[in-house]
């Protein structure tokens, strides 16, 4: 996936992600997973938009 977004490798993506959002992608995924609210046939994620692949794009906290 890193190449799809123009990064040379996953470590470059991780460093860039942490610089932009203040947390590594793994922490972001945990936060997004913990904030999901599921009902019958519905999933709502955090606050903010959806990037179409990994879930919420709003910064945690």
N, C-alpha and C positions, 0 to 999 in steps of 0.2 A: 504494500500500500504506500510506502514512503516514496517509491518511484512515481506512482500515480500523481502525487502532489508536488513533484519536482525536487525531491530530496535524493541525494546520492545513496543514502542507506538509512537504516532505521535509527542508528545512533545519532545521526545528524538531525533527523526528525525529532527525536526525543529531546535533544539539547535545545533545539529551536522552540519546541512546544513549551518546555519549562521556562525558557527566557520570556516567552510571550504571556504565559498564564500563571507563572509562579509555582507550579506543581508539575511533576512528571505525568506523562499520559496514564500510567498505571493508577496513580492516585485519583486522577480525573475519572477514570472508568469506575473505580470503587465508589466515588461520590455519586456518579450518575446512577449506578446500580442501586445504591442505598436510598436514593431519592425517588425512585420509580414508585408510582401508585398504580396498582392494577385493580380493575374492576372487571365485570363480565364483558369480555371482548374489547376492553379499552386499556391503553397504557398512556400515562401522562408522565413526562420527564421534566423534573426541575422547573426552572423559570427561564424563558428565553427561546431562541429559535432552534431549529434542527438542521444539522449539517448534512443530513441525508445518509450518513453512514455510521457514525459512532455515537450519535445521540446529541445530547444537549451541548450548546455552544456557549452558554453563559458561564462565567467564572464561578467556581465553588465559593460558598460563603457569602 
